[in-house]
Amino acid sequence: EVIVVDHAASEDRLLRNLGSAAAYYLETTIKPDDVIGVSSWSESLLATANAMHPLRTPRGIRVIQIEGGIGDPNSEAHASHMTRRLAALCGTEAMMLQAPGVVGSVDTKTALATDPFFQDVIRGWEDVTLALVGIGTPEPSRLLAQSGNAFDEEERRGLAEAGAVGDINLHFFDALGQRIESPLDERVISMGLDQLRRVQRCVAVAGSERKWQAIRGAIRGGWIHVLVTDSLVARRLLDDSS
């Protein structure tokens, strides 16, 4: 399923268009007892949360963070605001993942994994019925770059050489949508692509010219079920498939 909004030359305006459409979609399709998994570092998801209205009859809904959301304090405020606001609109409390999206070493990730609260969140991922994600590129978005949860230039160069065109939850895939396995995955704290594939409904909110190849890769890989995007990207996807 694809929801298409008007393209806008202004990135801020485009984000508002995407957020409004995604918010309406969620308001009308979230089901009682849904367990909603939310990525952290997506400006389009932040716009979605800001555009949403409270659900009228929320029942049994849970909201779980599926990507580490700790980083630069200014950017982290946006990530936590998004998750907590979505939870409040659904009449519930958010289960927050108190960890960065990218840690400095495998040892750090191993140490975090011993925390009981961390373990509770990770176990909660198995219950997710609706995943709400952005689609990134090897070149990080403004929010991700500011947060400190992006790979450095040399690491991004290595991903590009491996054929990476996009990512979901900081796990990368190539132009055909095939997952790119890399040692960098061992430093990422988020729901992986294979686990994401088992979720009943994965909704991606992403648009703009610079992301169309990443969006195409996500579709080809079968990583998403619903896409909210803009008319420019939709046209590129249609022309590419003809």
NULUMMAR-988727 format. One line per 10 residues: number of its first residue (from 1); their letters; for each residue x, y, z of C-alpha. Coordinates in nm, 2 decimals. Example, Ala and Ser with C-alpha at 12.3 -4.5 7.8 and 13.67 -1.06 7.14 Angstrom:
residues 2
1	AS	1.23/-0.45/0.78 | 1.37/-0.11/0.71 $
This chain:
residues 242
1	EVIVVDHAAS	0.00/0.00/0.00 | 0.14/0.34/-0.09 | 0.01/0.68/0.02 | 0.14/0.97/-0.19 | 0.16/1.34/-0.09 | 0.24/1.64/-0.29 | 0.62/1.70/-0.33 | 0.75/2.02/-0.19 | 1.08/2.19/-0.27 | 1.12/2.29/0.10 $
11	EDRLLRNLGS	1.24/1.99/0.31 | 1.05/2.12/0.61 | 0.73/2.15/0.41 | 0.78/1.80/0.26 | 0.82/1.66/0.61 | 0.50/1.82/0.72 | 0.32/1.68/0.42 | 0.45/1.33/0.49 | 0.38/1.36/0.86 | 0.02/1.47/0.81 $
21	AAAYYLETTI	-0.06/1.18/0.58 | 0.12/0.92/0.80 | -0.06/1.06/1.10 | -0.40/1.02/0.94 | -0.31/0.67/0.82 | -0.22/0.56/1.18 | -0.52/0.73/1.34 | -0.75/0.53/1.11 | -0.57/0.19/1.11 | -0.42/0.13/1.46 $
31	KPDDVIGVSS	-0.61/-0.16/1.61 | -0.68/-0.24/1.97 | -0.40/-0.44/2.13 | -0.15/-0.33/1.86 | 0.21/-0.32/1.98 | 0.37/-0.03/1.80 | 0.75/-0.04/1.75 | 0.90/0.31/1.68 | 1.24/0.40/1.53 | 1.42/0.69/1.69 $
41	WSESLLATAN	1.61/0.90/1.45 | 1.37/0.99/1.17 | 1.25/1.35/1.10 | 0.95/1.21/0.91 | 0.84/1.01/1.21 | 0.88/1.32/1.43 | 0.66/1.51/1.19 | 0.41/1.22/1.21 | 0.39/1.23/1.59 | 0.35/1.60/1.59 $
51	AMHPLRTPRG	0.06/1.58/1.34 | -0.13/1.31/1.51 | -0.45/1.35/1.72 | -0.53/1.13/2.03 | -0.70/0.80/1.94 | -1.06/0.81/2.04 | -1.09/0.46/2.18 | -0.74/0.32/2.25 | -0.75/-0.02/2.41 | -0.45/-0.23/2.51 $
61	IRVIQIEGGI	-0.21/-0.05/2.28 | 0.16/-0.06/2.37 | 0.45/0.15/2.22 | 0.80/0.02/2.22 | 1.12/0.19/2.10 | 1.30/-0.03/1.85 | 1.61/0.17/1.79 | 1.85/0.31/2.05 | 1.76/0.67/2.12 | 2.03/0.82/2.34 $
71	GDPNSEAHAS	2.27/1.07/2.18 | 2.34/1.44/2.18 | 2.10/1.60/2.44 | 1.94/1.84/2.19 | 1.87/1.57/1.93 | 1.78/1.31/2.19 | 1.50/1.54/2.31 | 1.34/1.51/1.96 | 1.37/1.13/1.96 | 1.22/1.08/2.31 $
81	HMTRRLAALC	0.95/1.34/2.24 | 0.84/1.15/1.93 | 0.81/0.81/2.11 | 0.65/0.95/2.43 | 0.41/1.17/2.23 | 0.30/0.87/2.02 | 0.24/0.67/2.34 | 0.04/0.95/2.50 | -0.18/0.98/2.19 | -0.24/0.61/2.21 $
91	GTEAMMLQAP	-0.33/0.63/2.58 | -0.03/0.44/2.71 | 0.32/0.47/2.84 | 0.62/0.42/2.62 | 0.87/0.15/2.67 | 1.20/0.34/2.61 | 1.53/0.18/2.49 | 1.79/0.35/2.71 | 2.08/0.30/2.48 | 2.25/0.47/2.18 $
101	GVVGSVDTKT	2.16/0.36/1.83 | 2.53/0.30/1.76 | 2.78/0.21/2.04 | 3.16/0.24/2.03 | 3.24/-0.13/2.05 | 3.09/-0.48/2.07 | 3.20/-0.49/2.43 | 2.98/-0.19/2.51 | 2.68/-0.36/2.35 | 2.75/-0.68/2.54 $
111	ALATDPFFQD	2.76/-0.49/2.87 | 2.43/-0.31/2.79 | 2.27/-0.64/2.72 | 2.31/-0.74/3.08 | 2.08/-0.46/3.20 | 1.74/-0.61/3.29 | 1.55/-0.31/3.16 | 1.74/-0.34/2.83 | 1.64/-0.71/2.82 | 1.28/-0.63/2.88 $
121	VIRGWEDVTL	1.27/-0.39/2.58 | 1.45/-0.64/2.35 | 1.20/-0.92/2.45 | 0.91/-0.68/2.38 | 1.03/-0.65/2.02 | 0.89/-1.00/1.96 | 0.54/-0.87/2.03 | 0.55/-0.58/1.78 | 0.26/-0.60/1.54 | 0.31/-0.25/1.38 $
131	ALVGIGTPEP	0.65/-0.11/1.31 | 0.68/0.26/1.23 | 1.01/0.33/1.06 | 1.20/0.58/0.85 | 1.43/0.49/0.55 | 1.78/0.63/0.57 | 2.07/0.66/0.33 | 2.44/0.61/0.39 | 2.47/0.99/0.42 | 2.29/1.05/0.75 $
141	SRLLAQSGNA	1.99/1.29/0.79 | 2.03/1.61/0.99 | 1.87/1.46/1.30 | 2.08/1.14/1.29 | 2.41/1.34/1.23 | 2.34/1.58/1.51 | 2.25/1.29/1.75 | 2.60/1.13/1.72 | 2.44/0.80/1.62 | 2.58/0.79/1.27 $
151	FDEEERRGLA	2.88/0.60/1.14 | 3.19/0.80/1.06 | 3.30/0.90/0.71 | 3.54/0.60/0.67 | 3.27/0.36/0.78 | 3.01/0.51/0.54 | 3.26/0.48/0.26 | 3.30/0.11/0.34 | 2.92/0.07/0.33 | 2.90/0.25/-0.01 $
161	EAGAVGDINL	3.17/0.02/-0.15 | 2.96/-0.28/-0.03 | 2.67/-0.14/-0.24 | 2.46/0.01/0.04 | 2.19/0.25/-0.08 | 1.97/0.27/0.23 | 1.89/0.15/0.58 | 1.61/0.08/0.82 | 1.70/0.10/1.19 | 2.07/0.15/1.09 $
171	HFFDALGQRI	2.08/-0.19/0.92 | 2.18/-0.14/0.55 | 2.07/-0.30/0.22 | 2.17/-0.27/-0.14 | 1.98/-0.16/-0.45 | 1.81/-0.50/-0.48 | 1.71/-0.48/-0.12 | 1.95/-0.75/0.00 | 2.08/-0.71/0.35 | 2.44/-0.60/0.37 $
181	ESPLDERVIS	2.62/-0.79/0.65 | 2.89/-0.59/0.81 | 3.09/-0.59/1.14 | 2.92/-0.25/1.19 | 2.59/-0.44/1.27 | 2.75/-0.56/1.59 | 2.76/-0.21/1.72 | 2.40/-0.12/1.63 | 2.13/-0.14/1.89 | 1.80/-0.18/1.71 $
191	MGLDQLRRVQ	1.55/-0.43/1.58 | 1.72/-0.61/1.29 | 1.59/-0.65/0.94 | 1.51/-1.02/0.97 | 1.31/-0.96/1.29 | 1.14/-0.66/1.12 | 1.03/-0.89/0.84 | 0.83/-1.10/1.08 | 0.62/-0.80/1.19 | 0.27/-0.81/1.06 $
201	RCVAVAGSER	0.28/-0.45/0.93 | 0.58/-0.23/0.87 | 0.49/0.13/0.78 | 0.77/0.35/0.63 | 0.75/0.73/0.61 | 1.01/0.86/0.37 | 1.04/1.09/0.07 | 1.27/1.33/-0.13 | 1.48/1.29/-0.43 | 1.79/1.19/-0.23 $
211	KWQAIRGAIR	1.61/0.89/-0.08 | 1.43/0.74/-0.38 | 1.69/0.47/-0.44 | 1.69/0.38/-0.07 | 1.31/0.36/-0.08 | 1.32/0.14/-0.40 | 1.57/-0.09/-0.22 | 1.34/-0.12/0.08 | 1.05/-0.22/-0.15 | 1.26/-0.47/-0.35 $
221	GGWIHVLVTD	1.37/-0.63/-0.03 | 1.02/-0.67/0.10 | 1.11/-0.49/0.42 | 0.80/-0.27/0.43 | 0.43/-0.32/0.37 | 0.31/0.04/0.37 | 0.49/0.34/0.22 | 0.41/0.71/0.28 | 0.61/0.91/0.03 | 0.59/1.21/-0.21 $
231	SLVARRLLDD	0.48/1.24/-0.57 | 0.84/1.29/-0.70 | 0.95/0.96/-0.55 | 0.63/0.79/-0.66 | 0.69/0.90/-1.02 | 1.06/0.78/-1.01 | 0.95/0.44/-0.88 | 0.68/0.41/-1.15 | 0.92/0.52/-1.43 | 1.18/0.28/-1.30 $
241	SS	0.94/-0.02/-1.31 | 0.81/0.05/-1.66 $
